[in-house]
């Protein structure tokens, strides 16, 4: 499935994030934990990423697509980036914020992405470490954590921090995406802060795309 994200100024859908779903109803994180215990985490993550890439072939032309991939997967599966590059559309590979021990690997991955494939950072907060990593990795897209966005309309401290993140990204052409937009008040606040993209039930629910 894919959840749309929109340009907050125009309201138009500009991209889609690939989401994994399992027939038994268990969450992807549960199955990843099982695979981790069995020593097959990157195998599962690779299978999910390839399934998302295949499904992305049916998305509307011109739409950006974000495909999740862990740092470990990107380091071990060189063919994955080649497959991403073959998609006839703009692509970002979406990974979690690296830990201190992973910074060197993350810098290597960020600098070796092929043309047409950008880096996206997921679950990014507003703390010093997040700002440092955004400044170092120069991602094309940064997705704010859910707890940063929900209720931001009434939190001036968070508003100031988001505005600072917008300025950091502006220095190298990156964009901010606010997830979890569920109220018109948060929508208006996020837009006023200069955040370009938004995602949430107010803007569009996950949906399937199949071959016509």
N, C-alpha and C positions, 0 to 999 in steps of 0.2 A: 504494500500500500504506500501511498504518497500523501504527505500533508503539504498543502500549498503555503507559500509565504508571499506577501503582497508588498507593493510599494505603498508606503503609508500616505504619500502625497496624492497619488492618482487613484489608489484603491485597486489597481490592476494586479493580477497574479503574475509574478515574474519568475517564480521558481518553485521547486518541489523538493522536499526532504524524503528520502526513502526510509520507510519504517518496516521492520520485520514483524511478522505475526506467525504464530504456530497454531496448528489445528487443535491442539489440546487445550488452548487457552492460556498456557503458561507464558510468562513474559520472556522476552529475549535475554534479560539479565539472569533469569533463573537457569535457562539452558546454557548460557555462557559459563555460569558457575559450575554446572554439572560437567561441561566439557573441560573446564579448568582442572577439576579433580581427576579427570581421566587423562590429562596430558594432551588434550586435543582442542584447546581453545582456539588457536589460530586456524586450525582446519575448519572449525565451525564458522568463525568470523569470515574466513575466505569464501566459504560456500554462500553465506548470507550476502556478502558484497557482490559476488558474481550473479546471484539471483536478482539483486537490485539493479545491477547494470543491464541485465537482460530485460527486466520489466521496464526500465527507463526508455527503451526503444519506442514505447507506445505513448510517451508523454507528448504534449503539444509541442510543435516545432518552435524553436527559439527560447524555450524555457530553460532556465538554469536548473541543474539537478545536483543535490548534495548526497553523497554516498558515504556511509559510515565505514571507517576502517581504523583499527587500533594502530598505535605506533609499532607494536610487535609485528602485526600483519604486514604493514608497509615495508618493514625491514626484511621480512622473510619471503615475501611474494613479489618478486620483481615483475612478473607478468600482469599483475593486477593494474599497475599504472599504465601499462601498454594498452590494456583493455579499456581503461577509462578514457584514454586519449582517442580511441577509435570511435567513441560516441560522437555523433555529429551534432554537438551542442556544447555550451559552456558547462563545465563540471568543477565542483569543489569536492575534495576528499576531506571528510569531517572526522577529526579525532579529538579526544579529550585533552584538556590542558596537561602538559607533561609534568612529572614530578622533578625534583632537583636532580635525581639520579638519571633522568631521561633527557635532560636538556641537550646534551651533545648529539644524541641520536635524532632528536627532534629538529635540531638545526640542520643536520645532514639531510634529512628527509625534505625539509622545507626548501632547501637550496637545490635539490635534485628533481623536483617535480617537473614533468615534461610540459612543453608549451600547451596551453589550453586547459591545463589542470591546475586549479588554485587550491590553497590550503584554507580550511575552515576550522576554527576552534569551538568546541562544544562545552556547555556548562561552565561558562566563564563568569567569575564573580567580579567584584569591584575592589578587591584587596590589592596590596602592593605586588604580590607575586603574579597575579593575573595581569596587571598593567605591565610588569617587567617582561613577561612572556609575550604579550602582544607586541611590545616594542621590539623585542628580539627576533620574533618569528615572522613579523610582517604578514599576517594572514589576510587573505582577500575578504574573509567573512568571519565575524565573531558573533557567536550566539550567547546572549546573556542567560544566566541561570534563571529558572522559574521564580525562585524566591526574591530575585532582584526586581522583577517586573510586577508581580502581583501586589497591588496596593500602592504602587509608586505615586499615584496621583495625590496622595495625602502625606507623602514622605519627602520633604525638601532635601534632607541629607542625601538620600539615594538619588534624587534628581540631579544634584550637583555632581555626584560621582559619575553618573551616566554621561553627563555633559562633558566631563573630563575625558572619559573613554572615547567619546565621539571625536574630540580634538586630537587625541593620540592617533587614532586611526586615520584621520584626515591628513596627517603628515605624510603618509605613504600610500594613500588611496584605498585603504580598507573600508569596509562597511559594517555596520552593526545591525544585528537582527534581534528583536525582542520577542521571546517566546511567551506563551501563556497569557496573551491578551484576551481577556474575557469580559471586560467592561468598557463602555464608551469613555469613562473617565480616565482609565489607564491608557486607552488608545490615544486620547487627546494629549495627555501629558507626555507620552513617549514621542509622539510626533513633534510636539513643540520643542523637545530637547534636541532635535536634529537627527534622531534615529531614522534611518532610511527604510528598513524592512521590518515587517511584523508578522507574527504567526500566532494562532490561537483559535479557539472555538468561535470567537466573534468574527473571525476573518475567513475561516474555512476549515472544515473537518477532513480527516484522512479519507482518501478515496482510492478506488482501484482503477487502473487503466488497462484495457485489454485491446488486443488487435481488432480493428474494425472488420 
